[in-house]
Amino acid sequence: MTNKHPFMKDLSLPAVAAPMFLISGPKLVIETCKSGIVGTFPALNHRTTEGFDQWLTEIETALDGYTQANGKPAAPYGVNLIVHHTNPRLKADLAICVKHKVPIVITSLGAAHEVIDAIHSYGGLVFHDVINLRHAYKAANAGVDGLICVAAGAGGHAGTLHPMPFVQEVRNIFDGTILLSGCISTGRDVASAMQIGADLAYMGTRFINVEESRADEGYRNMIIESGTKDIVYTAAVSGVSANFLRPSLEAMGITKEMWALKAKVDFGSELDAAKAEAKAWKTIWSAGQGVATIKDNMPVAELAKRLKEEFTAAIKEQQQLLNTYA
């Protein structure tokens, strides 16, 4: 395990609630951070850079108030930036991150030196999504502080690698913070991620089904009703392979034959690429194989309490196991 960043000692659980497109917003971030888990959201979840700026002010005001009232800091928050030429807001949103000194910036689809340097200029941390060792090498060489190993079964744009060899391969070439993403829905799962060698667990799907998320009721219910057999890995939605809920694909008329293709389905030529993507993700719902253990919807505070109890019980069981084989 690496030397921990100072903020990690203040967490109630070594976990990050992942930024989810259209799902994560200020309310979710605030309550997650108050519960001692890093809360994050994509900058593009607000339609404008001005609105993104306002969201950051809202989050910071709430977390500052929590710190003053409780005499201890909340967990830090983070923002996801899409570092790709197709994101017209990158430069403006990055400037807002620097203005607010966002503690953690999660980069996707590119680890650009100019982005990393800008965040490092005020002492911020940059964590980067990777799905294979080649991407990990590139991001490590660019100077990121952490690598998010997005393993098989994760929601959204997941990889295909098993977490055990993936984390170990990345650890062999990177001495920064390693986060593990993929099917982490319980406190026992968080403990397992630590046993594999990760520093932080990265949880997305589990935080769709909390009262503070922006997911609608149908989405939440579909997650509760789904199991591993209902998760489909396909490029049909965005042109990049990702995991989606099978019933939501079928509801949009995307058949098994269509999702087996590598090409993106045409959602309508009247929409530009960005709007088509947003339309697709709003009606076709992403989730990871971790849905198999999600059977409820609750407030973040209640979920965090349960995760901590499960995590603690799992660690104690490991100690008993060690005593058995001492």
N, C-alpha and C positions, 0 to 999 in steps of 0.2 A: 504494500500500500504506500502511496505517496505521502509526503508531508501535507497535512490538511491545510486548506485555506482558513484563515481566522474565522470566517463566518460559520464554518461547519460545526464548531464547538457549541454554537448557540442554537442549533437545530434540535427539534424534538425527535426527528427521524432523519436518517441519511437519504433524503429523497427530494426529487424535483417533480412538481406537477408540470408536465410538458405543455408547450404552447400548441394549442389546437385551433386550426383554421375554422373560423366562424363560431367556435365554442367558447374560447377563453376570453374573458373581459375583466374589467376592474373589480367587480364584485367577487369573482372567483379568486383572482390574484390576492386581494386584500385578506379574505378569510383564510386562504391557504397559508399566507405568510404569518398571520396572527396565530395560526395553529402550529407554527414551527417547521413548516415545509416550504421550500422555495416555490413561489408562485410565478408563472410566466404567461405571456400572451404574444401573439404575432402582431407586429406593428400594423400590418395590413388588415387586421380585424376592424379597425376604424377606417371609414371610407376616405378620410382626408388626413393629411399631415397635421393640420391645425387641430383636428379632433384627437389625434394621437397625442399631441402635446397636452391637451386638456386631460386625457386619461391618465397620463403620467403624474400630473399635478394632483389629481384625485387620489391616486394610489399613494403618493408620497405624503399627502396631508393625513390620510387615514392611518398610515403606518407610523408616522411621527406622533400622532395622537395616542396610538396604542403604546408606544415606547414610553411616553411621558406618563401615561396613566398606570403603567405596570412596572416601571422601573427596570425594564429589561427590553432589549431590542427584539423586534419581530424578525423573522427570517428575511433575507434579501429577496427582491423581486428581479425578474429578468424579462428581456424583450427579444423576440425572434425577428431577425432581419433576413430577407431573401436576397442573397448577394449574387445577382444574375442580371445580365443585360436586359432581360425582359421586365425587370422591376423598375418602372420609371420614377418611383418615389425613394429609391435607395439613398441618394445623396441628401435629400431633404430630411428623411427620417433619421439618418445617421447624425445629422447636425442636431436634431432634437435629443437624441440619446446623449450626445456630448453635453448639450445644454443642461440636461437633468442629471448628468453623471450616473446613468443607469448602471447599477452594480454588476449585472451579468447580461451579456449580449450573446444570444445563441444564433449562430450563422448557419444558413443552409444554402446549398447549391453554389458553393464557392467560398474559399477562404482567402479573401483579398487582403494584401498587406496594408493598403490604405485604410481599410475598415478596422483591422486589428490595431494598427498604430493609433488611430483616432480614439479607440476605446482605452487603450493602454495609456494614453496621454493624461488621463485623470485617475488612473489606478483601477479601472474597470477590468473585468475578466471576460474572456471570449471562449465559449464552448462551441464546438463544431460537430454537426451531424456527419457520421461516416457509416457506410454499409460494407466496406471491404478494406483490406490492408493498403491498397494503392491510394485510396482516398485519405486514409489515416496518415500515410507518409507525407502527402502533399500538405495537409493541414498542419501537421507537426512542424514541417519545415517552414511554414508560413508564420509560425510563432504563436499558435493558439495556446490557451491555458488548459483546456480540457477537450477530450474527444468523447462524443456520445456514440457508443457502439450500438447501432440500430440493428438488432438481430432478427432472425426469422420469427414471424408471428406478431411483430409489432404493428400497431395501427398506423395508418397513413403510409408514407413512402418508406416501406420497410425493406430490409435486406433479406438474404436467404441463408446466412451463416448461423450455425449453432453458437449460442453465447459462450460456451466453455472455451473452445479453441480460439474464438474471435477475440475475447478479452485477453487471453494469454499472448496471442500474436501481437496485439496492440501494445500490451505492457512491455514486450520485448524491445519495442522501438520507440517508446514514449514514456517519459517519467513524469508527465503531468497528471492531472485529474482524469480519471476514467469514469464515465457514466454508462450504465447499461440500460438499454431500452428493449422491451419485448416481453409481453405476457406477464408483467408485474402488476398484480392486482390486490395482493394481500401483504400483511406485515411479514408473513413467512417468506413470501417471494422476495421482499426487500432483504431479509437476512440471507437468503440464497444468493442474491446478487453480490453481497459482501463476501460470502464464502468463495464465490467464483473468482473474486479479485477486483471487483469494481469498488470505487470510492463512494459513489452515489447511485441510487436507483432512479430511473427516469420513467415516470408513470403518466400515461396519457389516458387510455380508455377508461380506467377506473374513475377518473375525474370528469368524465362526461356525465355520469350518473351521480351528480350531487346537485342539491337544490340551487346552488349559486351559478351553475353553468348556464350557457345560453342555448343549450340543446332543447328542442321541443319535446313534448311528452311522447310522441310517436317514436322518436329516436331512442329515448330512454327505455321505453317498453320493449323495443326490438332488441336492445342489448340484453335486457333481463331474460327475454325468451330465447336467446341464441346460445349456441355452443360452438365448439371448434369447427364443426362441420358446416357452419353457416358463414365462415370467413373465406372470402375469395380473393386471391392474389392476382391482380390483373392490371394491365396498362390501358384498358379500354376507356377509363374515365379521364385521365390526364395525359396519357402518352408515356407516363413513367409508372412502373409497376408499384402498386400499393394494395393494401388490404381493405376490403369493403364488406359490409353486411350483405349477404346474398339476397335476402328478401327485398332490400332497397334497390338492388340492381334489377331484379325481376320486375319490380313495380314500375321501373322506367323503360321496360321492354328490352333490357339487355339480357340476351339469352346465354346459355352455357357456351354455345358456339361462338358468340361474339366476344365474351370475356376471355376466351382462349387465344384470341388474336393479339398480336403485339401492337397493332395500330390503335390509335385513339378513335373512339366513336365520334361522329360528327353531331354535335348538339345544336347545330343551327348556324348557317353562314351569316345570318343577320347580326350576330354578336361578334364583337372583337374577342381576341384570345383570352384576355383577362376576365371579361364578363362571362364568357362561356365556361371558363374554369370555375368561377364562383357559383354559377348556376348549377353546374354539375355536382359540386361538393355540397350544395345546399339541399339537393334532392336525393343524392346518392350518398349514403352515410358510411363513413369510415369507422373501423374499429379493429382491434387486434384480437388474437386468440384468447386473450385474458378475459373475454366476455364469459367464458365458461364458469368463472367463479363470481360473477357479478349478478346478484339476484335482488338488488334493492336500490333505492334512491334516498339519500339522506343529506343533512347539512355537512359542510366540510368539517366543522369542529367535531361532529360525531364520528365521521369517517377517520379523521386523524387520530382520535382517541382509540378507536378499534385497531387501526394499523399499528399503533405503538404497543398495544397489548399483545397483538399477534407476534410482532417483532421480538418483544421481550421474551415471550414464551418459547419462541423458536431458538433464541440464543441460549436460554437456560437448558433446553433439551440437548443442544450441542455440547454444553458443558457436561451434562450427565453422560452423554455418549463418550466424551473424552475420558471421563472417569472410568467408564466401563472397560475401555481398551488401554488404560494407562499401564 
